[in-house]
Amino acid sequence: MGDKIAFKIGERTFGIDIEAVHKILEVDRVFFIPGQSGFVNGMVSLMGEPVTVIDCRKALGAPEDASSGTPHKIIVIRDRNRMVGLDIDGGALSFIWKEKIKNAHAFLGSPEDMSEGTPRFTNGMIDVEQSRQGEPPEGAQPLQGVELIDLAAVFEETKKILSEQ
């Protein structure tokens, strides 16, 4: 298990393998795609190349946030020759070094089998050590749960949504 990049949406923290991250953008505007549906939020240009952007709040089942909006922070992920942007609103990013990962738990079953509270675009969870030096203070939570985003599922569902338009 390698290093991760993490972000919060609502009260939940999500992680992505750092190797899949192509670029991180901050843009004022995501351009509308006629007929867009589902969690597709629009598109941005990355050095002249169009990148479909998905709304992580919708895709991950998080509630709408009145403070969300501009600027948009977009994590561009790449898988072979495909790129998708993950719009995390203006959320802060953090890094999780592989040495801080203490436990990994896989979600079993297909996305259709997932319970109501588990988004279909996560495929596991890791526990991350919170303390920077030594032991955490008494009463502190030493581990934080981070849901891992299933990038293959994100790419496939995005492709499916775009092909229906």
C-alpha positions as CSV (number, residue, x, y, z in Angstrom):
1,M,0.0,0.0,0.0
2,G,1.5,3.3,-1.1
3,D,1.2,7.0,-0.2
4,K,-2.2,8.6,-0.5
5,I,-3.7,12.1,-1.0
6,A,-6.6,12.7,1.3
7,F,-9.5,15.2,1.3
8,K,-12.6,15.8,3.4
9,I,-16.2,16.0,2.2
10,G,-18.5,16.8,5.0
11,E,-17.5,14.7,8.0
12,R,-15.9,11.9,5.9
13,T,-12.3,11.7,4.7
14,F,-11.4,10.0,1.4
15,G,-8.1,8.9,0.0
16,I,-6.6,8.3,-3.5
17,D,-3.4,6.5,-4.4
18,I,-0.9,9.3,-5.1
19,E,0.3,7.5,-8.2
20,A,-3.0,8.0,-9.9
21,V,-2.9,11.8,-9.4
22,H,-1.9,13.6,-12.5
23,K,-2.4,17.2,-11.4
24,I,-4.3,19.3,-8.9
25,L,-6.1,22.4,-10.3
26,E,-7.9,25.3,-8.7
27,V,-10.4,26.9,-11.1
28,D,-13.1,29.5,-10.7
29,R,-15.4,27.8,-13.2
30,V,-16.3,24.3,-14.5
31,F,-17.8,24.5,-17.9
32,F,-21.3,23.1,-18.5
33,I,-21.7,20.0,-20.7
34,P,-25.0,20.0,-22.6
35,G,-27.1,17.1,-21.4
36,Q,-24.9,16.4,-18.4
37,S,-26.4,14.1,-15.9
38,G,-25.6,12.0,-12.8
39,F,-22.6,13.2,-11.0
40,V,-20.9,14.8,-14.0
41,N,-20.3,18.4,-13.1
42,G,-18.9,19.7,-16.4
43,M,-15.4,20.0,-17.9
44,V,-12.2,21.9,-17.6
45,S,-9.2,22.3,-19.9
46,L,-5.9,21.0,-18.9
47,M,-3.2,22.3,-21.3
48,G,-5.8,22.3,-24.1
49,E,-7.1,18.8,-23.3
50,P,-10.7,18.5,-22.1
51,V,-11.1,16.8,-18.8
52,T,-14.6,15.6,-17.6
53,V,-15.2,16.7,-14.0
54,I,-17.3,14.9,-11.5
55,D,-19.0,16.3,-8.4
56,C,-17.5,14.2,-5.5
57,R,-20.3,15.2,-3.2
58,K,-22.9,13.6,-5.5
59,A,-20.7,10.6,-6.5
60,L,-19.8,9.8,-2.9
61,G,-23.2,10.4,-1.4
62,A,-22.3,13.4,0.7
63,P,-24.9,16.1,1.5
64,E,-24.8,19.4,-0.3
65,D,-22.9,22.2,1.4
66,A,-24.0,25.8,1.1
67,S,-20.4,26.9,1.3
68,S,-19.4,24.8,-1.7
69,G,-18.8,26.6,-5.0
70,T,-15.9,28.6,-6.2
71,P,-13.1,28.2,-6.4
72,H,-13.2,24.5,-7.4
73,K,-10.3,22.3,-6.3
74,I,-10.0,19.5,-8.8
75,I,-7.8,16.4,-8.5
76,V,-7.1,15.2,-12.0
77,I,-6.6,11.4,-12.0
78,R,-5.2,9.4,-14.9
79,D,-5.6,5.8,-15.8
80,R,-3.7,4.8,-18.9
81,N,-5.0,7.2,-21.5
82,R,-8.1,8.4,-19.6
83,M,-8.4,11.4,-17.3
84,V,-11.2,12.5,-14.9
85,G,-11.3,15.5,-12.6
86,L,-12.6,15.0,-9.1
87,D,-14.2,18.3,-7.9
88,I,-13.7,18.4,-4.1
89,D,-15.1,22.0,-3.8
90,G,-12.5,24.1,-2.1
91,G,-11.4,21.5,0.4
92,A,-8.0,21.1,1.8
93,L,-5.7,18.3,0.7
94,S,-3.4,16.3,2.9
95,F,-0.9,13.6,2.3
96,I,-0.9,10.2,4.0
97,W,2.6,8.6,4.1
98,K,2.5,4.8,3.8
99,E,4.3,4.5,7.1
100,K,1.3,6.1,8.8
101,I,-1.2,3.5,7.5
102,K,-1.9,1.1,10.3
103,N,-4.8,-1.1,9.0
104,A,-6.5,-1.7,5.7
105,H,-10.0,-3.1,5.3
106,A,-11.5,-4.0,1.9
107,F,-15.2,-3.7,1.2
108,L,-16.4,-7.0,-0.2
109,G,-19.1,-7.5,-2.8
110,S,-20.2,-5.6,-5.9
111,P,-21.2,-1.9,-5.8
112,E,-24.9,-3.1,-6.1
113,D,-24.4,-5.1,-2.9
114,M,-23.3,-2.1,-0.8
115,S,-25.4,-0.9,2.1
116,E,-27.1,2.4,1.9
117,G,-24.5,4.2,3.9
118,T,-21.5,3.0,1.8
119,P,-20.9,4.8,-1.5
120,R,-20.4,2.6,-4.5
121,F,-17.2,4.4,-5.4
122,T,-15.2,3.3,-2.4
123,N,-13.6,-0.1,-2.1
124,G,-11.9,0.0,1.3
125,M,-10.8,1.9,4.3
126,I,-7.5,2.6,6.0
127,D,-6.7,3.6,9.5
128,V,-4.1,6.4,9.7
129,E,-2.0,7.3,12.7
130,Q,-2.7,10.8,13.8
131,S,0.1,11.6,16.1
132,R,3.2,13.4,14.7
133,Q,5.6,12.4,17.4
134,G,5.5,9.7,20.0
135,E,2.2,8.6,21.4
136,P,-1.1,10.5,21.1
137,P,-2.2,12.5,24.1
138,E,-4.4,10.7,26.6
139,G,-8.0,10.5,25.3
140,A,-7.0,11.4,21.7
141,Q,-8.1,9.3,18.8
142,P,-4.9,7.7,17.5
143,L,-6.4,6.5,14.3
144,Q,-8.6,8.1,11.6
145,G,-10.7,6.1,9.1
146,V,-10.1,7.1,5.5
147,E,-12.3,5.7,2.8
148,L,-10.4,4.7,-0.4
149,I,-11.9,5.7,-3.7
150,D,-12.3,3.0,-6.3
151,L,-10.8,4.8,-9.3
152,A,-11.7,2.0,-11.7
153,A,-15.4,2.3,-10.7
154,V,-15.2,6.1,-11.1
155,F,-13.8,5.9,-14.6
156,E,-16.3,3.2,-15.7
157,E,-19.3,5.1,-14.3
158,T,-18.2,8.4,-15.9
159,K,-17.7,6.6,-19.2
160,K,-21.2,5.1,-18.9
161,I,-22.8,8.5,-18.1
162,L,-21.0,10.2,-21.0
163,S,-21.9,7.5,-23.5
164,E,-25.6,7.9,-22.6
165,Q,-25.6,11.6,-23.5
